[in-house]
């Protein structure tokens, strides 16, 4: 056994003969002997002459010729530091971090991100253990090999012959949900169900009034309405829902491949809660401006007309899902919280201790994405219609509209009018999300009550206020319209703020990310691009027209590799409530964590019970499948 080998774990005893008095800091020095000889120190335990044990959490890499100083694990505010040594250590730690964790504008209009061109430039403490494990090019290629579809990966411009032909890249990857999708994707109930429990269940909203640019009439949809009411009466009863992709209006389509024209549209889709309380589509308009060359497609139209209209909506949903719901609202926002945390909260601060597990690898995965995935000529350009710059335009638009309120899960559900369980009983994303939100909030309430005794103590915490200010001023570009707090004035406000951070990084990301393979692997159900423009009249669509519109063989394979790779958990995944690194040493905090895990286990059990014998189980919000952080 060689304890100097990579990956070797050992503990070492060091005996000090003389009495050194009260230990305020522990200094660890390292000398560089080899090219790669970094050491990772978990913690140091000091046994005093009187027999007491003092824990010094570290959980940091020591690289090169370096020394680090660490304090014991007791959570402390700036006001608690009385000695000059403690005050200086606190100040030096933040000064050093602010040099390492610098804000940078990666792209105009984006939230600010880390100042690093590549993963290797990041501070060692936030890098992945193995960079190879998160190499997007390698992972996507490997995924295509594992799925036995790599023979198609260079077949751009080569169309499939029919829907059944898509099964050539599907056979190897069947699972319960994706197989069910393949069998039922053409059906209206499956189309509607995905707005509630697919991998982008955040778009649907209750329709209280028809948009001016979507002139649907009762006569158009009469045969779909089952209650002998007019469309206006159904709207008043709360039975009509709307999905509007106006963010896509005018977004540039991918022009990186001169041999393949690609297209984007910005549809509106009207949905109906029928007598069985299933959500089904009743009208689709493929562009925002109504007119004779932008017909409203209906379930009573020719079969292929209606099917192609639904495919266009599914393609539009994919673009919003990948760029807005996923990239902006989980990845980029979580990175903002992470950078601000490292810059403004020292390791002994209780808020640092509670947040650090929830930003694990987030800055690293986003840096790799900027390096390989969403950069110019990156992997995103290969298969997606919003590649080549459209995705950046979309993030810019969505960032301007991003609000703090929309990240508060219960508020977001209410804002969309989707909180009525009577009219929408099968919205598992909502139900499970609210359960997880409540448990996270309860946990954070316990932690806040342990360390803050009053609203005044929140107001008077300068490091906490600096953290919140950093998020608003730099991360959100001081956008007053975002509603993000500039300061926190109470324990309740702090509790909500921390709940937003943890829920966004954990549950919101899991719900959006880990269903991608289930719902997007059957290409016709979620096309990443369309190769023909949207139809401008009815009665002319054929099966050949639909196949020519769908992605070619090459783009289908790259898409498949992407959704497979993105849907996989990491080998060393830590799920919600798992805190193996003991940053807290206080008993009340540890008891709060134990209670948190117990409450999460109850939710997991209830979801497991509900999913029994379901053809379409919903488990993306089950705590035992929610990683602590955005790391894939």
PEGI-V305758 format. One record per residue. N is the residue number from 0. PHI is phi in degrees with one decimal (* if undefined). Layout:
# PEGI-V305758
n = (N;N)
phi = (PHI;PHI)
This chain:
# PEGI-V305758
n = (0;1;2;3;4;5;6;7;8;9;10;11;12;13;14;15;16;17;18;19;20;21;22;23;24;25;26;27;28;29;30;31;32;33;34;35;36;37;38;39;40;41;42;43;44;45;46;47;48;49;50;51;52;53;54;55;56;57;58;59;60;61;62;63;64;65;66;67;68;69;70;71;72;73;74;75;76;77;78;79;80;81;82;83;84;85;86;87;88;89;90;91;92;93;94;95;96;97;98;99;100;101;102;103;104;105;106;107;108;109;110;111;112;113;114;115;116;117;118;119;120;121;122;123;124;125;126;127;128;129;130;131;132;133;134;135;136;137;138;139;140;141;142;143;144;145;146;147;148;149;150;151;152;153;154;155;156;157;158;159;160;161;162;163;164;165;166;167;168;169;170;171;172;173;174;175;176;177;178;179;180;181;182;183;184;185;186;187;188;189;190;191;192;193;194;195;196;197;198;199;200;201;202;203;204;205;206;207;208;209;210;211;212;213;214;215;216;217;218;219;220;221;222;223;224;225;226;227;228;229;230;231;232;233;234;235;236;237;238;239;240;241;242;243;244;245;246;247;248;249;250;251;252;253;254;255;256;257;258;259;260;261;262;263;264;265;266;267;268;269;270;271;272;273;274;275;276;277;278;279;280;281;282;283;284;285;286;287;288;289;290;291;292;293;294;295;296;297;298;299;300;301;302;303;304;305;306;307;308;309;310;311;312;313;314;315;316;317;318;319;320;321;322;323;324;325;326;327;328;329;330;331;332;333;334;335;336;337;338;339;340;341;342;343;344;345;346;347;348;349;350;351;352;353;354;355;356;357;358;359;360;361;362;363;364;365;366;367;368;369;370;371;372;373;374;375;376;377;378;379;380;381;382;383;384;385;386;387;388;389;390;391;392;393;394;395;396;397;398;399;400;401;402;403;404;405;406;407;408;409;410;411;412;413;414;415;416;417;418;419;420;421;422;423;424;425;426;427;428;429;430;431;432;433;434;435;436;437;438;439;440;441;442;443;444;445;446;447;448;449;450;451;452;453;454;455;456;457;458;459;460;461;462;463;464;465;466;467;468;469;470;471;472;473;474;475;476;477;478;479;480;481;482;483;484;485;486;487;488;489;490;491;492;493;494;495;496;497;498;499;500;501;502;503;504;505;506;507;508;509;510;511;512;513;514;515;516;517;518;519;520;521;522;523;524;525;526;527;528;529;530;531;532;533;534;535;536;537;538;539;540;541;542;543;544;545;546;547;548;549;550;551;552;553;554;555;556;557;558;559;560;561;562;563;564;565;566;567;568;569;570;571;572;573;574;575;576;577;578;579;580;581;582;583;584;585;586;587;588;589;590;591;592;593;594;595;596;597;598;599;600;601;602;603;604;605;606;607;608;609;610;611;612;613;614;615;616;617;618;619;620;621;622;623;624;625;626;627;628;629;630;631)
phi = (*;-116.2;-76.6;-98.3;-73.9;-59.9;90.2;-70.0;-121.9;-149.3;-120.5;-129.4;-103.4;-123.7;-104.3;-112.2;-73.7;-85.1;-78.8;-102.0;79.1;-68.0;-89.8;-99.3;-138.6;-116.5;-104.9;-116.1;-108.8;-136.9;-109.9;-87.1;-118.2;-119.8;-64.2;-117.2;-131.5;-66.8;-119.4;-109.6;-102.4;-78.5;-162.1;-127.8;-110.1;-105.9;-100.3;-81.7;-56.0;-81.7;95.7;-76.7;-113.2;-118.2;-91.0;-119.6;-63.6;-124.8;52.2;-140.8;-85.6;-115.4;-124.7;61.3;-90.0;-146.4;-131.7;-127.2;-116.2;-127.2;-104.8;-64.6;-79.6;-67.3;-70.2;-140.1;-92.0;-58.4;-68.1;-80.8;-79.8;-102.3;-85.8;-63.7;-59.4;-65.4;-63.8;-65.2;-61.8;-62.3;-65.9;-63.7;-60.9;-70.9;-61.5;-65.8;-63.7;-68.1;-76.7;-80.9;-105.0;-101.7;-75.2;-152.7;-87.9;-76.2;-147.8;-53.8;86.6;-83.4;-58.2;-64.7;-133.2;-74.1;-84.8;-156.1;-80.5;-147.2;-57.4;-67.9;-84.5;-71.0;-54.9;-56.4;-65.3;-112.1;-75.4;-65.6;-60.2;-134.1;-64.7;-60.6;-66.1;-122.0;-80.1;-61.8;-60.3;-63.3;-66.8;-66.9;-64.5;-62.3;-61.3;-65.5;-67.2;-63.1;-89.5;58.6;-118.6;-65.0;-68.5;-97.2;-66.2;-105.4;-89.8;-73.9;69.7;-96.6;-77.3;-74.2;-87.7;-164.4;-60.1;-61.2;-63.4;-62.4;-67.2;-62.8;-105.9;-113.5;-51.5;-75.7;-125.4;-70.9;-144.0;-54.3;-75.1;-62.3;-67.5;-64.1;-60.9;-57.9;-78.3;-122.1;-61.1;-76.3;-79.5;-63.1;-64.9;-69.4;-59.4;-68.5;-59.2;-66.8;-69.6;-95.2;-136.7;-81.6;-92.6;-138.4;-85.5;-116.3;-94.0;-70.9;-143.3;-66.8;-95.4;-96.4;-161.6;-67.2;-60.6;-57.4;-92.1;-134.7;-80.2;-80.6;-115.7;-58.5;-59.5;-61.7;-113.0;-50.9;-71.2;-91.0;-84.8;-106.0;-115.0;55.7;-118.8;-75.6;-59.8;-63.3;-68.5;-63.6;-62.9;-63.2;-77.6;82.1;-100.7;-112.9;-130.6;-132.2;-126.6;-124.2;-100.8;-62.0;-58.0;-83.4;-63.6;84.5;-68.7;-70.0;-82.7;-62.7;-120.3;-72.9;-112.6;-64.3;-85.5;-132.7;-75.5;-128.0;-135.4;-132.5;-130.4;-127.6;-77.1;-119.9;-133.1;-100.5;-125.7;-132.9;-90.9;-80.7;-63.5;-85.9;62.1;-93.4;-90.5;-130.5;-76.9;-126.4;-163.3;-136.9;-119.9;-85.0;-135.5;-74.8;-90.8;-69.1;169.6;-62.7;-96.3;-135.6;-67.2;-93.8;-83.6;-131.5;-60.6;-85.2;-70.9;-54.5;-52.2;-72.8;-59.9;-66.7;-64.3;-65.8;-60.8;-66.6;-62.2;-62.8;-64.4;-63.7;-66.0;-63.3;-62.3;-60.9;-64.6;-66.1;-58.5;-66.7;-91.1;-98.8;-60.1;-91.7;-63.9;-72.7;-80.7;-120.6;-64.3;-69.0;-69.1;-64.5;-65.5;-57.9;-61.2;-65.2;-62.9;-61.9;-61.1;-65.2;-76.8;-118.9;-117.1;-70.8;-62.9;-85.3;-72.5;-61.1;-72.6;-60.5;-62.1;-79.9;-90.5;-58.9;-66.5;-95.2;-120.9;-57.8;67.8;-66.9;-64.1;-65.9;-67.2;-68.4;-64.9;-63.2;-64.4;-68.3;-77.9;-127.6;-103.7;-103.8;-75.9;-61.9;64.7;-80.5;-62.4;-60.7;-71.8;-65.6;-126.4;-104.9;-66.7;-91.1;-67.2;75.2;122.3;-61.4;-63.9;-69.1;-59.4;-66.2;-62.9;-58.7;-62.6;-68.9;-62.7;-62.7;-97.3;-65.6;-126.8;-61.5;-59.1;-71.6;-92.8;-83.5;-52.6;-60.4;-66.1;-61.8;-63.8;-65.8;-57.5;-89.7;68.6;-106.3;-91.1;-84.1;-75.5;-77.0;-78.9;-130.0;-81.1;-109.5;-98.0;-68.6;-56.9;-65.0;-64.5;-69.5;-62.5;-64.3;-63.8;-66.9;-55.5;-62.4;-70.5;-62.2;-63.3;-62.3;-62.0;-64.8;-58.2;-60.3;-65.2;-61.8;-67.4;-68.0;-104.8;-118.6;-93.3;-163.1;-62.6;-62.1;-69.5;-71.4;-59.3;-91.0;-97.7;-64.8;-70.4;-61.0;-65.3;-65.3;-61.6;-63.8;-65.8;-59.5;-58.7;-72.3;-70.6;-97.8;-59.0;-96.7;58.1;53.4;-83.4;-59.8;-66.5;-72.7;74.8;-68.7;-62.2;-93.2;-143.6;-116.4;-107.8;-154.0;-63.7;-63.0;-64.6;-64.9;-59.4;-63.5;-60.4;-69.1;-63.5;-58.8;-61.2;-70.5;-63.9;-62.8;-69.5;-101.9;-67.1;-61.3;-66.2;-60.7;-64.0;-86.5;-89.7;-82.0;-97.1;-62.6;-66.7;-56.1;-101.0;-111.0;-75.5;-83.4;-52.5;-61.3;-81.5;-153.4;-68.4;-75.9;-154.7;-128.4;-102.9;-129.9;-66.4;-63.4;-65.0;-111.3;-150.8;-96.5;84.6;-117.3;-77.3;-121.1;-61.8;-62.6;-63.0;-66.3;-63.0;-67.2;-77.2;-69.5;-57.8;-73.4;-62.2;-63.2;-66.6;-59.9;-70.6;-64.5;-61.9;-63.9;-60.1;-67.4;-69.2;-67.8;-63.3;-70.5;-89.9;-90.8;-74.2;-74.1;-60.7;-106.6;-62.0;-112.7;-91.5;-51.7;91.4;-87.6;-128.1;-66.3;-80.3;-89.1;-74.8;-90.6;-113.8;-73.9;-58.1;-58.1;-67.3;-66.7;-67.1;-63.3;-65.7;-63.2;-62.6;-58.4;-61.8;-63.7;-65.3;-65.9;-61.6;-62.3;-62.4;-58.0;-65.3;-65.0;-67.3;-60.8;-65.2;-62.1;-77.2;-56.0;64.9;-81.3;-70.2;-124.3;-67.2;-116.6;-134.3;-68.8;-102.5;-75.0;-54.2;-76.4;-125.0;-107.3;-63.0;-61.4;-144.3;-79.7;-139.7;-145.5)
